[in-house]
């Protein structure tokens, strides 16, 4: 029995509407690797946004523009 992303659905490989970026049934190791790094990047972005680093960096850019 292959593992799928949505075992509770009639067609487990088909994602629910609006959840197309969730983990699908990835076949090749290359795809798995891509999916893994994509997930890691999303998690990092969420953490940075939570800490406010993105806002901080944009504020720093504005300050640099004002100095020049």
C-alpha positions as a Markdown table, in Angstrom:
| # | Residue | x | y | z |
|---|---|---|---|---|
| 1 | Unk | 0.0 | 0.0 | 0.0 |
| 2 | Unk | 1.7 | 3.2 | -1.1 |
| 3 | Unk | 1.7 | 6.2 | 1.2 |
| 4 | Unk | -0.4 | 9.1 | -0.1 |
| 5 | Unk | -0.9 | 12.7 | 1.0 |
| 6 | Unk | -4.7 | 12.3 | 1.4 |
| 7 | Unk | -5.5 | 8.7 | 2.6 |
| 8 | Unk | -9.0 | 9.8 | 3.8 |
| 9 | Unk | -10.3 | 10.8 | 0.3 |
| 10 | Unk | -11.9 | 8.7 | -2.4 |
| 11 | Unk | -9.0 | 9.6 | -4.7 |
| 12 | Unk | -6.1 | 10.0 | -2.3 |
| 13 | Unk | -3.7 | 11.5 | -4.9 |
| 14 | Unk | -6.1 | 14.4 | -5.7 |
| 15 | Unk | -5.7 | 17.3 | -3.3 |
| 16 | Unk | -8.6 | 19.3 | -1.9 |
| 17 | Unk | -9.4 | 22.6 | -3.6 |
| 18 | Unk | -6.9 | 25.3 | -2.4 |
| 19 | Unk | -4.3 | 22.8 | -1.0 |
| 20 | Unk | -2.3 | 22.2 | -4.2 |
| 21 | Unk | 1.0 | 23.1 | -2.5 |
| 22 | Unk | 0.6 | 20.3 | 0.1 |
| 23 | Unk | 2.7 | 17.2 | -0.1 |
| 24 | Unk | 1.7 | 15.1 | -3.1 |
| 25 | Unk | 2.7 | 11.4 | -3.7 |
| 26 | Unk | 6.2 | 12.2 | -4.8 |
| 27 | Unk | 7.8 | 9.5 | -7.0 |
| 28 | Unk | 11.5 | 10.2 | -7.7 |
| 29 | Unk | 14.2 | 11.0 | -5.1 |
| 30 | Unk | 14.9 | 14.2 | -6.9 |
| 31 | Unk | 11.3 | 15.3 | -6.5 |
| 32 | Unk | 11.4 | 14.3 | -2.9 |
| 33 | Unk | 14.5 | 16.4 | -2.4 |
| 34 | Unk | 13.0 | 19.4 | -4.1 |
| 35 | Unk | 9.8 | 19.1 | -2.0 |
| 36 | Unk | 11.8 | 18.8 | 1.2 |
| 37 | Unk | 13.9 | 22.0 | 0.5 |
| 38 | Unk | 10.7 | 23.8 | -0.6 |
| 39 | Unk | 9.1 | 22.9 | 2.8 |
| 40 | Unk | 12.3 | 24.0 | 4.7 |
| 41 | Unk | 12.3 | 27.3 | 2.9 |
| 42 | Unk | 8.6 | 27.9 | 3.7 |
| 43 | Unk | 9.2 | 27.1 | 7.4 |
| 44 | Unk | 12.2 | 29.5 | 7.4 |
| 45 | Unk | 10.2 | 32.2 | 5.8 |
| 46 | Unk | 7.4 | 31.7 | 8.4 |
| 47 | Unk | 9.9 | 31.9 | 11.2 |
| 48 | Unk | 11.5 | 35.1 | 9.8 |
| 49 | Unk | 8.1 | 36.7 | 9.3 |
| 50 | Unk | 7.2 | 35.8 | 12.8 |
| 51 | Unk | 10.3 | 37.4 | 14.2 |
| 52 | Unk | 9.7 | 40.5 | 12.0 |
| 53 | Unk | 13.1 | 40.1 | 10.2 |
| 54 | Unk | 11.5 | 40.8 | 6.8 |
| 55 | Unk | 10.0 | 44.0 | 8.0 |
| 56 | Unk | 13.3 | 45.0 | 9.7 |
| 57 | Unk | 15.2 | 44.4 | 6.4 |
| 58 | Unk | 12.8 | 46.6 | 4.4 |
| 59 | Unk | 13.0 | 49.3 | 7.0 |
| 60 | Unk | 16.8 | 49.1 | 6.8 |
| 61 | Unk | 16.6 | 49.5 | 3.0 |
| 62 | Unk | 14.5 | 52.6 | 3.4 |
| 63 | Unk | 16.9 | 54.1 | 5.9 |
| 64 | Unk | 19.8 | 53.5 | 3.4 |
| 65 | Unk | 17.8 | 55.3 | 0.7 |
| 66 | Unk | 17.2 | 58.2 | 3.0 |
| 67 | Unk | 20.9 | 58.5 | 3.9 |
| 68 | Unk | 21.8 | 58.7 | 0.2 |
